[in-house]
Amino acid sequence: MNNIRIMIWKQLKDTLKNKTIFIQFVMFPVLGIFMTKAVDIEGMPPHFFVNMFAAMYVGMAPLTSMAAIISEEKEKNTLRVLLMAKVTPWQYLLGIGCYVFFFCMLGAAVFCSLLGEGTAFYDRCEFLLVMAAGITASLMAGAAIGAGSRNQMAATSVTVPVMMVFSFLPMLSMFNETIAKVAKYTYTEQIRRMISALGEGQGENGNPWVIGLNMLVFGGLFWGLYRRQGLA
């Protein structure tokens, strides 16, 4: 636990220094606030921008942050030094994962605050729980990319297309039925459906089994890449 706390504290100190990681945590919450407050179109579904940007946030921020942190520290040999200092790979991953999860949940709390005064407390708790499940799935995907990349450039070349798929499919599925048939197999689309169904939303209920299956796939992919390349 002491090693995990040290990893969390190390990342907290680096947060403001690493602008690439920091902007991932604030970009979509800020967009959600601006669009929710500034745009009001007649006939628009309740919490339209919150539901859309929250799903995009889940598919982008945790994934890119996790992959960027691991690949950067592999490239700079910081990770090798940590492993030599008896920080195990799983302690490292848990420490980094808790750090990214915490900041992503702060963003989720911002989206939750935008649901309006009429949203019940139970619905807000369910919203945060659904967001937490999606963030966890994204963390596992980002860890897999980071573990399988030799350096930050290689990680970026993989992260960008993967992030584009998971973050933009939920938005596109709202306007195209053909895309929706494909998107329903991704965890971000199920997250969008589940949060849209809360309170006054008109979306259909999501399928938690799809989210769980996505987690199993990402976990298996990470395990395979870790056994093949390791984190050092």
C-alpha positions in Angstrom: 0.0 0.0 0.0 2.9 2.3 0.7 4.3 1.9 -2.8 0.8 2.5 -4.3 0.5 5.7 -2.2 3.9 6.8 -3.5 2.9 6.3 -7.1 -0.3 8.3 -6.6 1.6 11.1 -5.0 4.2 11.1 -7.7 1.5 11.5 -10.4 -0.3 14.2 -8.4 2.9 16.2 -8.4 3.3 15.7 -12.2 -0.3 16.7 -13.1 0.2 20.4 -13.7 3.5 19.8 -15.4 2.1 17.4 -18.0 -0.3 19.6 -20.0 -1.2 16.7 -22.3 -2.6 14.6 -19.4 -4.2 17.6 -17.6 -6.2 18.8 -20.6 -7.8 15.3 -21.0 -9.4 15.7 -17.6 -10.9 19.1 -18.2 -11.7 19.4 -21.9 -15.0 17.5 -22.1 -16.4 18.7 -18.7 -15.7 22.3 -19.8 -17.4 21.6 -23.2 -20.4 20.0 -21.4 -20.8 23.1 -19.1 -20.5 25.5 -22.1 -22.9 23.7 -24.4 -25.5 22.9 -21.7 -25.6 26.5 -20.5 -25.3 28.2 -23.9 -27.4 26.1 -26.3 -31.2 25.6 -25.8 -33.0 24.2 -28.9 -36.7 23.5 -28.9 -37.4 19.7 -28.9 -33.9 18.8 -27.8 -33.9 15.7 -25.5 -33.2 16.3 -21.8 -29.6 16.5 -20.9 -28.6 16.0 -24.5 -25.1 17.4 -24.3 -24.4 15.9 -20.9 -25.2 12.4 -22.2 -23.2 12.9 -25.4 -20.1 14.5 -23.9 -20.1 12.2 -20.9 -19.9 9.1 -23.1 -17.2 10.7 -25.2 -15.3 11.7 -22.1 -15.3 8.0 -20.9 -13.9 6.8 -24.2 -11.1 9.4 -24.4 -9.8 10.8 -21.1 -9.0 7.6 -19.1 -7.7 5.7 -22.2 -5.4 8.3 -23.5 -4.1 9.3 -20.0 -3.3 5.8 -19.0 -1.5 4.9 -22.2 0.4 8.2 -22.3 1.6 7.9 -18.7 2.9 4.3 -19.1 4.5 4.8 -22.5 6.2 8.0 -21.4 7.7 6.5 -18.3 8.8 3.4 -20.3 10.5 5.7 -22.9 12.3 7.8 -20.2 13.3 4.7 -18.2 11.5 6.1 -15.2 9.5 2.9 -15.0 12.7 0.7 -15.0 14.0 2.7 -12.0 10.7 2.3 -10.1 10.8 -1.5 -10.7 14.4 -1.7 -9.5 13.2 0.1 -6.4 10.9 -2.9 -5.6 7.8 -1.3 -7.0 6.0 -4.3 -8.6 4.3 -3.8 -12.0 0.9 -4.4 -10.4 1.5 -1.9 -7.7 2.6 0.6 -10.3 -0.6 0.0 -12.4 -2.9 0.2 -9.4 -1.3 3.4 -8.3 -1.5 5.0 -11.8 -5.0 3.6 -12.3 -6.3 5.1 -9.0 -4.8 8.5 -9.9 -6.4 8.5 -13.4 -9.7 7.1 -12.0 -9.9 9.8 -9.3 -9.4 12.7 -11.7 -11.8 11.2 -14.3 -14.5 10.8 -11.6 -14.1 14.5 -10.8 -15.0 15.1 -14.4 -17.9 12.7 -14.0 -19.1 14.7 -11.0 -19.1 17.9 -13.1 -21.4 16.1 -15.7 -23.5 14.9 -12.8 -24.0 18.5 -11.5 -25.3 19.5 -15.0 -28.3 17.1 -14.8 -30.4 19.8 -13.1 -32.2 20.2 -9.8 -35.0 17.9 -10.9 -32.8 14.8 -11.1 -33.3 12.5 -8.1 -30.4 11.7 -5.8 -30.7 8.0 -6.7 -30.4 8.8 -10.4 -27.3 10.9 -9.7 -25.7 8.0 -7.8 -26.5 5.6 -10.7 -25.0 8.1 -13.1 -21.7 8.2 -11.2 -21.7 4.4 -10.9 -22.2 3.9 -14.7 -19.5 6.4 -15.4 -17.2 4.6 -13.0 -17.7 1.3 -14.9 -17.0 3.0 -18.2 -13.8 4.7 -16.8 -12.6 1.4 -15.5 -13.0 -0.2 -18.9 -11.1 2.7 -20.5 -8.3 2.4 -18.0 -7.8 -1.3 -18.9 -7.7 -0.4 -22.6 -5.2 2.3 -22.0 -3.0 0.0 -19.8 -3.0 -2.5 -22.7 -1.9 0.1 -25.2 0.8 1.4 -22.8 2.1 -2.1 -22.0 2.3 -3.0 -25.7 4.1 0.2 -26.9 7.8 0.7 -26.9 7.6 4.5 -26.5 5.2 7.4 -26.4 5.1 7.9 -30.2 4.2 4.3 -30.8 1.5 4.6 -28.1 0.0 7.7 -29.6 -0.2 6.0 -33.1 -2.4 3.3 -31.5 -4.2 5.5 -29.0 -5.6 8.0 -31.5 -7.6 5.7 -33.7 -8.8 3.6 -30.8 -9.8 6.7 -28.9 -11.6 8.1 -32.0 -13.6 4.8 -32.3 -14.7 4.6 -28.7 -15.3 8.3 -28.1 -17.1 9.2 -31.4 -19.2 6.1 -32.0 -21.7 7.0 -29.3 -22.3 10.4 -30.8 -22.6 9.1 -34.4 -24.9 6.3 -33.3 -27.4 8.9 -32.2 -27.9 10.1 -35.8 -27.2 6.9 -37.9 -29.0 3.5 -37.3 -26.3 1.6 -39.2 -23.5 2.9 -37.0 -25.7 2.2 -34.0 -25.9 -1.5 -34.9 -22.1 -1.6 -34.7 -21.7 0.8 -31.8 -23.9 -1.3 -29.5 -21.0 -3.8 -29.0 -18.8 -1.1 -27.5 -18.8 -0.1 -23.8 -19.0 3.6 -24.6 -22.3 3.2 -26.5 -23.7 1.2 -23.6 -22.6 3.9 -21.2 -24.4 6.5 -23.3 -27.6 4.4 -23.4 -27.6 3.8 -19.7 -27.1 7.4 -18.7 -29.6 8.6 -21.3 -32.2 6.3 -19.7 -31.8 8.0 -16.3 -34.5 10.3 -14.9 -36.3 12.0 -17.8 -34.0 10.7 -20.5 -35.6 8.8 -23.4 -32.8 6.4 -24.2 -33.1 2.7 -24.0 -31.4 0.8 -21.2 -27.9 -0.3 -21.8 -26.5 -3.8 -21.6 -24.0 -4.2 -18.7 -22.9 -7.6 -20.1 -21.4 -5.7 -23.1 -19.4 -3.5 -20.7 -18.2 -6.6 -18.8 -17.2 -8.4 -22.0 -15.2 -5.3 -23.1 -13.4 -5.3 -19.8 -12.5 -9.0 -20.2 -11.2 -8.4 -23.7 -9.1 -5.4 -22.6 -7.9 -7.3 -19.5 -6.9 -10.3 -21.6 -5.2 -8.1 -24.1 -3.2 -6.4 -21.4 -2.2 -9.7 -19.8 -1.0 -11.0 -23.2 1.0 -7.9 -24.0 2.4 -7.7 -20.5 3.6 -11.3 -20.7 5.1 -10.6 -24.1 6.8 -7.3 -23.5 6.4 -6.5 -19.8 6.4 -2.9 -18.4 10.2 -2.5 -18.2 
